[in-house]
Structures are given as structure tokens and as C-alpha cells.
Amino acid sequence: MDSLSPPVARCPHFRISFSRPKGKPMPALRFERVEAAPTASFIDTWKDLWKRCTGIQPSVQAECIIHWQRLFQPSSRIVWLLVLRGQRAVAGLPLIERTDTRLGRMWQLPVSSNVHAGDLLLDLQEEPEASCRELARGLSQLGFGWIRMEEVDLDAFRWQHFLSAVRQESLAVAIGLPSPTALIDIGDDWAAYKQSWSRNHRSALKRSWKKLAGCGKVEIECVTQAEDAVLTELMEQCFALEDRGWKGAAGTSIARVPGLREYYLREAQIMRDRGHLHLWLLRLDGQIIAFEYCHVANGVCYSHKLSFDPDYQAYSPGKILRGKQLESYFADPQMKLLDTLGTMCRAKAAWATRVYRSTRLTLSTGNVWSRSTVEAYRQAQPWVRRLRTMRSPAPLPAPGAARYLESTDHSLA
């Protein structure tokens, strides 16, 4: 399997059947731009649209988007772009309107290197091509400026429909260099999945578990519900643990990035209240030595943070926790996929069955300056890619557990 092959039918992103309702004609599509503070009714409308979408993180709820803007772009404002059929939203795109960039006004998704709070929402049962065309027309009317979208899943149907629509509307598009993100398909045969690992991965995990178990009482816990004070205390312990590692030394840990601690504390409460929180903890004699902060929705686990105490690095606590987490998910018939998020590294590749491609999209609006700027950026992309290849000549790791999908029992045909 090619390391950048598109997702296949097993992925929840793609379990979709298209049908056109019978009976009286459907209301026409219309575009709506909302700039006022969201009302409770609007938040419910956004939540309802998210529920009808597939393969989209629960962290794109309206409350998380509002929280992101207040902490990371307080001088900007949120522009909610909606496509409606009657009173029912069928597509949505949350953009942060900024005027503090060197190239003037810019609209961006509420996404950063540490937080994914924005994405394209698209109901794939409601004529997605037409919905995206209406959304693209709305983008062309934004006015003077340009649009930047990070962490776009190029292999997701919703983004493929969107790209087709913006090109039909003659908006300039520049696609950045894609990065592979590891996926782990979850079935009902844990033994078959373990057998698909490399021999080194299997033996290393077995040795690490044996060594750690010899040090004391080992406990694995998945926190899904907790009172505010308890959840905050657990999250603070996790933040402190991460800060003791290399991210703390580099200044990129949750505790050291301004606003990030406050964001995650509130996001964890929102995810708990919505039933999406999975906070995995590995304890040794009662002390947390590794954690994984995840969101779960529609059978997909989104892994946002995994870290461990550097004092126990020799025992590979992060690897042990990931293994026990996956073993639990394989025993749960509701679970179908684990998305590791972020660029695939060797540690993630060891577990991966396949990948999808994530990248940056840069789009123009309808004005000539915007088109010219984005077109110049697009033409520079080949040179940027060559430069990056020269700086990082090492080949990307391949999914280490791809054999799991090749077995008869897990065929995706």
C-alpha cells in the first residue's frame, strides 16, 4: 500500500450511501454569513450539522471555536459561513477574520499546531456538490483578502467536494506539501492486529511491560466522567508530566504555550459534558507516568496528546499505554478507528494500518489582488517542496501494521 494512498471504504469517513429524498421538491440552497455572537439556537444548529457529518472531530463544536478565538485571536472575530436548505444547515465553515497579517486581511480556520477547533462541516446526504458550490460562491464574496486553512484532510470526501467547487468558481487554490497522518483500523481480532506488527515492535512492547510490572502496581484507567475539580486536577497533573519532558525544554508544552492550558481545561469539560472525553492514564504505584488525552465520536478516537514521565523512559510507558488502549478498543464493537493526528513519526508508524494526507490550503476570494497573490504562492510551491526535500532527505516511515488490512478477515473490498 502506498504511504499516501487515500482512505479506503472501511474508514467511517467513507461509509456513505447517497440518496435523493422522494416526494415534494426540496427547498433551494441559500448562503448565509453570520458575524454576530452565536445564540443558543445557532449553537444547536451547528451541533445538529456536526452530528450529520461523518469522520469529523467533536472538538469543532461551536463552544470550542468560540473558546479558541477568545484565547488565541482575541482581537479578531469569527465569521460563520453556512449553507442552508430551508432552516436546516447542510454545510458550514468557521473562519477567523484577521487584519494583523503582513499581507492584509486573512481568514483562517481556528486551527493551530496544538489545537484543532475548526473544520469543514458537510452533510454528504444533502447534495454535497451543490452545497459546496454555494459555499464557494460565499467565499468569493468575502472581499479583499485571502484564506488559509491548516490540517486539511485531502482524502476526505468533504474536502474533495470543496476543492472541486472552489475551482469551478475560479478561485485560486494553492495546496501545500501533504504530510501523512497515521490511522489505526480497529476490528474484533486483537491477535491478528498484534501479529501484523513488526517482530521488533512486539518483542519491545512485551519486554517493556514485563519490566514495568516488576517495578510495582501498574494500573490503566480511562476517565470519561469526573467532577470539574477532579478533572482539572487530573489534567494539571498531565500538563506537569508533559512539561518535564522535551516539550517543556523546547517551550512547546501545554504549560508553556500562552492560552493552551486554559483552552484544554475548558475543552476537556465540554468533551466530558458531550460524552466525547477519553483521558487514558497509566499509573505506577498510584503515580501517573503516562497519559493520552483523546476525543471519541462515532467509533473514532482522536488522539490529541500523548506524553510520559521522562524518569520512566526506559520502560516505554507511552508505548505500553497505547497498547492497552488499543486492546480495550478492539474489545469494544463500537470502536472502528484511531486517528493519531499530526504528522506521522516512527513511533506512530509502528501501530499504523494506513495513512491519510493532511496539508495547508491557501485560497483566494473574488478580487483580483487575492487571486494574483494566491496564484504566485501556488507557482512557488514546487520550489518550496524541493527545498524541504533537500533539508529532510530521510524517507517517511511506512505504516508498520499495514498487513492487518491485507488478511482475509479484514479485507476492505
Secondary structure, 3 states (H helix, E strand, C coil): CCCCCCCCCCCHHHCCCCCCCCCCCCCCEEEEEECCCCCHHHHHHHHHHHHHCCCCCHHHCHHHHHHHHHHHCCCCEEEEEEEEECCEEEEEEEEEEEEEECCEEEEECCECCCCECCCCEECCCCCHHHHHHHHHHHHHCCCCCEEEEEEEECCCHHHHHHHHHHHHCCCCEEECCCEEEEEEECCCCHHHHHHCCCHHHHHHHHHHHHHHHCCCCEEEEEECCCCHHHHHHHHHHHHHHHHCCHHHHHCCCCCCCCCHHHHHHHHHHHHHHHCCEEEEEEEECCEEEEEEEEEEECCEEEEEEEEECHHHHHHCHHHHHHHHHHHHHHCCCCCCEEECCCCCCHHHHCCCCEEEEEEEEEEECCCHHHHHHHHHHHHHHHHHHHHHHHHCCCCCCCCCCHHHHHCHHHCCC
